[in-house]
Amino acid sequence: MAEQRPEATGTATRTDPLDGAHRTEVVERGSFTFASCACGWFAPGRRSRDKARRDAAEHLADPG
């Protein structure tokens, strides 16, 4: 079986004075889409790409 690597579908960044840069990425794996961040945050797998993008946007907008 061939190795399947996830495809990045988008990235965004936020800079926090205390934490440094947040860099989110939305990745597709099979029929699921995952949002994650360089800070270690991640969202659950979603079948909806739009929901995964909203999860990432909400993380970037959250000051805490």
Chimera marker file (.cmm) of the C-alpha trace (Angstrom):
<marker_set name="trace">
<marker id="1" x="0.000" y="0.000" z="0.000" r="1" g="1" b="0" radius="0.5"/>
<marker id="2" x="1.351" y="3.421" z="-0.927" r="1" g="1" b="0" radius="0.5"/>
<marker id="3" x="2.040" y="5.909" z="1.823" r="1" g="1" b="0" radius="0.5"/>
<marker id="4" x="-0.540" y="8.678" z="1.957" r="1" g="1" b="0" radius="0.5"/>
<marker id="5" x="0.599" y="12.001" z="3.309" r="1" g="1" b="0" radius="0.5"/>
<marker id="6" x="-1.955" y="14.591" z="4.417" r="1" g="1" b="0" radius="0.5"/>
<marker id="7" x="-2.361" y="17.614" z="2.203" r="1" g="1" b="0" radius="0.5"/>
<marker id="8" x="-2.285" y="21.056" z="3.797" r="1" g="1" b="0" radius="0.5"/>
<marker id="9" x="-5.348" y="23.032" z="2.759" r="1" g="1" b="0" radius="0.5"/>
<marker id="10" x="-4.541" y="26.314" z="4.476" r="1" g="1" b="0" radius="0.5"/>
<marker id="11" x="-2.489" y="28.113" z="7.075" r="1" g="1" b="0" radius="0.5"/>
<marker id="12" x="-2.886" y="31.252" z="9.175" r="1" g="1" b="0" radius="0.5"/>
<marker id="13" x="-0.804" y="32.968" z="11.843" r="1" g="1" b="0" radius="0.5"/>
<marker id="14" x="-1.271" y="34.980" z="15.029" r="1" g="1" b="0" radius="0.5"/>
<marker id="15" x="1.463" y="36.588" z="17.086" r="1" g="1" b="0" radius="0.5"/>
<marker id="16" x="1.158" y="36.790" z="20.864" r="1" g="1" b="0" radius="0.5"/>
<marker id="17" x="3.629" y="38.921" z="22.830" r="1" g="1" b="0" radius="0.5"/>
<marker id="18" x="4.087" y="36.197" z="25.471" r="1" g="1" b="0" radius="0.5"/>
<marker id="19" x="3.680" y="33.007" z="23.460" r="1" g="1" b="0" radius="0.5"/>
<marker id="20" x="5.295" y="33.918" z="20.150" r="1" g="1" b="0" radius="0.5"/>
<marker id="21" x="3.689" y="33.005" z="16.846" r="1" g="1" b="0" radius="0.5"/>
<marker id="22" x="0.716" y="30.694" z="16.442" r="1" g="1" b="0" radius="0.5"/>
<marker id="23" x="0.644" y="28.994" z="13.070" r="1" g="1" b="0" radius="0.5"/>
<marker id="24" x="-2.483" y="26.983" z="12.303" r="1" g="1" b="0" radius="0.5"/>
<marker id="25" x="-2.842" y="24.440" z="9.569" r="1" g="1" b="0" radius="0.5"/>
<marker id="26" x="-5.832" y="22.573" z="8.187" r="1" g="1" b="0" radius="0.5"/>
<marker id="27" x="-4.938" y="19.090" z="6.941" r="1" g="1" b="0" radius="0.5"/>
<marker id="28" x="-7.032" y="16.456" z="5.182" r="1" g="1" b="0" radius="0.5"/>
<marker id="29" x="-6.670" y="12.767" z="5.975" r="1" g="1" b="0" radius="0.5"/>
<marker id="30" x="-9.079" y="10.615" z="4.079" r="1" g="1" b="0" radius="0.5"/>
<marker id="31" x="-12.592" y="11.939" z="4.635" r="1" g="1" b="0" radius="0.5"/>
<marker id="32" x="-11.613" y="13.942" z="7.741" r="1" g="1" b="0" radius="0.5"/>
<marker id="33" x="-10.119" y="17.418" z="8.095" r="1" g="1" b="0" radius="0.5"/>
<marker id="34" x="-8.019" y="18.411" z="11.111" r="1" g="1" b="0" radius="0.5"/>
<marker id="35" x="-6.981" y="21.839" z="12.374" r="1" g="1" b="0" radius="0.5"/>
<marker id="36" x="-3.795" y="22.150" z="14.422" r="1" g="1" b="0" radius="0.5"/>
<marker id="37" x="-1.387" y="24.823" z="15.633" r="1" g="1" b="0" radius="0.5"/>
<marker id="38" x="2.362" y="25.046" z="16.187" r="1" g="1" b="0" radius="0.5"/>
<marker id="39" x="1.639" y="25.740" z="19.899" r="1" g="1" b="0" radius="0.5"/>
<marker id="40" x="0.332" y="22.174" z="20.329" r="1" g="1" b="0" radius="0.5"/>
<marker id="41" x="-3.386" y="22.926" z="20.088" r="1" g="1" b="0" radius="0.5"/>
<marker id="42" x="-5.492" y="20.706" z="17.822" r="1" g="1" b="0" radius="0.5"/>
<marker id="43" x="-9.160" y="20.308" z="17.005" r="1" g="1" b="0" radius="0.5"/>
<marker id="44" x="-11.041" y="17.038" z="16.567" r="1" g="1" b="0" radius="0.5"/>
<marker id="45" x="-11.341" y="15.567" z="13.091" r="1" g="1" b="0" radius="0.5"/>
<marker id="46" x="-14.201" y="17.037" z="11.088" r="1" g="1" b="0" radius="0.5"/>
<marker id="47" x="-15.948" y="15.877" z="7.957" r="1" g="1" b="0" radius="0.5"/>
<marker id="48" x="-16.696" y="19.523" z="7.183" r="1" g="1" b="0" radius="0.5"/>
<marker id="49" x="-13.721" y="21.483" z="5.850" r="1" g="1" b="0" radius="0.5"/>
<marker id="50" x="-15.510" y="24.714" z="6.751" r="1" g="1" b="0" radius="0.5"/>
<marker id="51" x="-15.894" y="23.621" z="10.388" r="1" g="1" b="0" radius="0.5"/>
<marker id="52" x="-12.197" y="22.738" z="10.605" r="1" g="1" b="0" radius="0.5"/>
<marker id="53" x="-11.315" y="26.175" z="9.199" r="1" g="1" b="0" radius="0.5"/>
<marker id="54" x="-13.647" y="27.809" z="11.746" r="1" g="1" b="0" radius="0.5"/>
<marker id="55" x="-11.968" y="25.823" z="14.547" r="1" g="1" b="0" radius="0.5"/>
<marker id="56" x="-8.586" y="27.205" z="13.448" r="1" g="1" b="0" radius="0.5"/>
<marker id="57" x="-9.951" y="30.764" z="13.124" r="1" g="1" b="0" radius="0.5"/>
<marker id="58" x="-11.493" y="30.556" z="16.603" r="1" g="1" b="0" radius="0.5"/>
<marker id="59" x="-8.158" y="29.405" z="18.024" r="1" g="1" b="0" radius="0.5"/>
<marker id="60" x="-6.384" y="32.355" z="16.412" r="1" g="1" b="0" radius="0.5"/>
<marker id="61" x="-9.021" y="34.781" z="17.671" r="1" g="1" b="0" radius="0.5"/>
<marker id="62" x="-8.957" y="33.415" z="21.256" r="1" g="1" b="0" radius="0.5"/>
<marker id="63" x="-6.701" y="35.663" z="23.365" r="1" g="1" b="0" radius="0.5"/>
<marker id="64" x="-6.343" y="33.003" z="26.078" r="1" g="1" b="0" radius="0.5"/>
<link id1="1" id2="2" r="1" g="1" b="0" radius="0.2"/>
<link id1="2" id2="3" r="1" g="1" b="0" radius="0.2"/>
<link id1="3" id2="4" r="1" g="1" b="0" radius="0.2"/>
<link id1="4" id2="5" r="1" g="1" b="0" radius="0.2"/>
<link id1="5" id2="6" r="1" g="1" b="0" radius="0.2"/>
<link id1="6" id2="7" r="1" g="1" b="0" radius="0.2"/>
<link id1="7" id2="8" r="1" g="1" b="0" radius="0.2"/>
<link id1="8" id2="9" r="1" g="1" b="0" radius="0.2"/>
<link id1="9" id2="10" r="1" g="1" b="0" radius="0.2"/>
<link id1="10" id2="11" r="1" g="1" b="0" radius="0.2"/>
<link id1="11" id2="12" r="1" g="1" b="0" radius="0.2"/>
<link id1="12" id2="13" r="1" g="1" b="0" radius="0.2"/>
<link id1="13" id2="14" r="1" g="1" b="0" radius="0.2"/>
<link id1="14" id2="15" r="1" g="1" b="0" radius="0.2"/>
<link id1="15" id2="16" r="1" g="1" b="0" radius="0.2"/>
<link id1="16" id2="17" r="1" g="1" b="0" radius="0.2"/>
<link id1="17" id2="18" r="1" g="1" b="0" radius="0.2"/>
<link id1="18" id2="19" r="1" g="1" b="0" radius="0.2"/>
<link id1="19" id2="20" r="1" g="1" b="0" radius="0.2"/>
<link id1="20" id2="21" r="1" g="1" b="0" radius="0.2"/>
<link id1="21" id2="22" r="1" g="1" b="0" radius="0.2"/>
<link id1="22" id2="23" r="1" g="1" b="0" radius="0.2"/>
<link id1="23" id2="24" r="1" g="1" b="0" radius="0.2"/>
<link id1="24" id2="25" r="1" g="1" b="0" radius="0.2"/>
<link id1="25" id2="26" r="1" g="1" b="0" radius="0.2"/>
<link id1="26" id2="27" r="1" g="1" b="0" radius="0.2"/>
<link id1="27" id2="28" r="1" g="1" b="0" radius="0.2"/>
<link id1="28" id2="29" r="1" g="1" b="0" radius="0.2"/>
<link id1="29" id2="30" r="1" g="1" b="0" radius="0.2"/>
<link id1="30" id2="31" r="1" g="1" b="0" radius="0.2"/>
<link id1="31" id2="32" r="1" g="1" b="0" radius="0.2"/>
<link id1="32" id2="33" r="1" g="1" b="0" radius="0.2"/>
<link id1="33" id2="34" r="1" g="1" b="0" radius="0.2"/>
<link id1="34" id2="35" r="1" g="1" b="0" radius="0.2"/>
<link id1="35" id2="36" r="1" g="1" b="0" radius="0.2"/>
<link id1="36" id2="37" r="1" g="1" b="0" radius="0.2"/>
<link id1="37" id2="38" r="1" g="1" b="0" radius="0.2"/>
<link id1="38" id2="39" r="1" g="1" b="0" radius="0.2"/>
<link id1="39" id2="40" r="1" g="1" b="0" radius="0.2"/>
<link id1="40" id2="41" r="1" g="1" b="0" radius="0.2"/>
<link id1="41" id2="42" r="1" g="1" b="0" radius="0.2"/>
<link id1="42" id2="43" r="1" g="1" b="0" radius="0.2"/>
<link id1="43" id2="44" r="1" g="1" b="0" radius="0.2"/>
<link id1="44" id2="45" r="1" g="1" b="0" radius="0.2"/>
<link id1="45" id2="46" r="1" g="1" b="0" radius="0.2"/>
<link id1="46" id2="47" r="1" g="1" b="0" radius="0.2"/>
<link id1="47" id2="48" r="1" g="1" b="0" radius="0.2"/>
<link id1="48" id2="49" r="1" g="1" b="0" radius="0.2"/>
<link id1="49" id2="50" r="1" g="1" b="0" radius="0.2"/>
<link id1="50" id2="51" r="1" g="1" b="0" radius="0.2"/>
<link id1="51" id2="52" r="1" g="1" b="0" radius="0.2"/>
<link id1="52" id2="53" r="1" g="1" b="0" radius="0.2"/>
<link id1="53" id2="54" r="1" g="1" b="0" radius="0.2"/>
<link id1="54" id2="55" r="1" g="1" b="0" radius="0.2"/>
<link id1="55" id2="56" r="1" g="1" b="0" radius="0.2"/>
<link id1="56" id2="57" r="1" g="1" b="0" radius="0.2"/>
<link id1="57" id2="58" r="1" g="1" b="0" radius="0.2"/>
<link id1="58" id2="59" r="1" g="1" b="0" radius="0.2"/>
<link id1="59" id2="60" r="1" g="1" b="0" radius="0.2"/>
<link id1="60" id2="61" r="1" g="1" b="0" radius="0.2"/>
<link id1="61" id2="62" r="1" g="1" b="0" radius="0.2"/>
<link id1="62" id2="63" r="1" g="1" b="0" radius="0.2"/>
<link id1="63" id2="64" r="1" g="1" b="0" radius="0.2"/>
</marker_set>
